[in-house]
Amino acid sequence: MKLCKDCKHLTGYDRCGCPSNPINPVDGEPRAYCAVVCRSKGNMFGNGCGPDAKYFEEKKTPTKPWWVLWRG
């Protein structure tokens, strides 16, 4: 199952910043919509990701453990 928490487009706690979202005219970045709305079946708002997670992209995990990254 594809969960929003595993998607690289999830920003903050519950916002989806998928590139398919309309562009914000202030900063030029995709607008961040509520992830629950984007994944809801038959929604008329959001990016239309839907229950099948059409725009899901898995987060990249670092190859080194986090404690090694801080040592430099």
Phi, psi and omega in degrees: 000135180269116180254146180300328181295341179263001183267142182286347181275350180288122179242139182067216184273315187216028183251137179255117179254046183295142179298345178282350177290155176299152181279136176284123183290345181281310184245355178078006178265158175298141178294143179264114178259163177296125184297326179296320179292318180297327182267353181291146180284129176071029179282153177251001176241167179089196187260357179078024179301316174073175181298335180276002176054059184301325184254019181293131172225125184294143177293144174278131177261140179296146182281337178258151175297153185300328182288335177284326180296328181283334182288328177085000000 
